Amino acid sequence: MRIMDWIVKLSERVSWIELLVALGIVTMFWLFRKLFTKYFFAIVVQKLTRAEHAAMWLKGFERPLRIFFSVTGLYLAIKYLLPSPWSINISIDRLYRSASVILAGWGVYNVSASSSSVLEAISKRFGLDETSMMIPFLSKLIRFIVVVLIITLVGAEWGFSINGVVAGMGLGSLAVALAAKDTLGNIFGGVVIILEKPFSKGDWILTPDVEGMVEDITFRSTQIRTFADALVIVPNATLAAQPITNWSKMERRRVSFTLGVALDSDRERLQTAVTRIENMLIAHEAIHQKTIMVKFRDFNESSLGIFMYFFTKTTVWAEYLTVWQEINLAIMQILEEEGIKLAYPAQRVFLEEKSGQAGFQASRYEGD
């Protein structure tokens, strides 16, 4: 009823001329918004293409400014129509100031996007690469602060007592501190992870609890995608306190195994095969040349052990397996050419005569 009464009173006080003037104010600001966006704003942005930061700030505030012109035109039109003594003027002023704060905060929120040139410039200044999680984390922190400030300023505009909230928090500070201990620990853990950079987004890591690819880090936790395609959320405080193996930081990938060959292998042929295998690894373009070891090392009960230790240049899992397969096939060819057989499960039977009776003794050996 109050709104209806207000409309009736307003219609009685406002003439057609005043209504047309108010409509003209709204139209003028609407047209100015169009012109500002289409010409003035575009020209300024074009002039500032070399100054990437300024252009990014303008682009972030483009939509908020367009809406601001419309809100301002509507506000001035309403103020023109309303007599100054009316109490509703106070509410109109509060609405306008609240809208201005929200639109300004919206612009800063857009500029603080992790993809903005402002934050990219910060990352370049500190030598951070595109896989670093510092910029996304900083973007989320700035946006969180912006939202809190907007809510605080709008609340203060409408008479919400911030001092009362602070006083209330002071009374229960101990309880709040105890309740927020884990949350604060996770936030500090996230800061430690980002600053020390034990891993980056997209890295393959291994911890005592989980193994997988790092997808994202938030205020509270780090998201890891396992090789079973499950998403594991690990609290930052827990992750920062654990040993972390970053497999993506490998410069090369190790291959180590012992090849078992038959016990009755010829000594000279075995030595030739070992030398040929070592030369084959040295000549292979996918094998790192710093450390290559091929040695006849073991005398086992059922085989002779050739120890092999080398590294592939690639660390990619699929390429690593392909190189290992090529090496295995080459080793098989060398062993075939030298007439050396791999050890395999076998059984030997020895016959002997004792005082005119035939007897036997069985001896068994197994390969690897």
C-alpha angles and dihedrals in degrees: 000000000000091000092049091048090049091051092048092050091046092051090051093051101040121079126207091253092055090047091052091049090052090048089050091053091052091046093048093053091045091053091045089053090054093048092044093052097041102041118006097039093043092049093049092049091048091051090050097050089112090050094061095177095055092046090050091051090052093048090050090054096042099098095037089053092050091052091043091059091051092047091047092051091049091046094051091046092052091045089051092053097043120078111238097240093062114112091220088072088075091057092046090052091049091049091051094048091046091050090049092052092047093049092048090049090048090056093051089045090056093047091051092062112130090240095055119117090234093065091037088058089052091051091051091048091056094040097248118158127219092266093058116113093208094092097048089046092048090047092054091047093051092047091050091052091047092052092048091050092049092051091046096049094044090047091050090050090058094047099265107155111233090180090060091054092049091049091049091051089050091057092053098032094123093052092046092049092052092046093047096044095100093043092051090046090054092048092051089045089055090050091051091050092050095046097044092040099208085165141001135217109291095023123135108235137176125207130169088263108035144014127200148084121317110240105171146337124222134180091276109025151006121244116222124185110212124213088254085064092248120138113230120195111208120188111242093231090056094045094048091053095051132082108257124203112201107201091180090067092064113121091198138003126242128233116190129164143131118240115211117213130183119288093232094058115139111255096224094045090048091052091048091049092051091051092047092049091051092049090048091055092047091052095045110105094210094056121090108239099209097082121023119152125176112166138158096236116151138061104196130179092253106017149022112246123223109194117214125189124169143127134241118225093226122072095190108115098225094045090045092056091047091054091047090052091052090051092049092051091048091051091050090052092051093049091049092050091050093046094241118145128208118246114262136172109284142157128215125200121203118198123203137170122237120189094329095316125109114235137164142208123206124214121186133192132176132208127225 
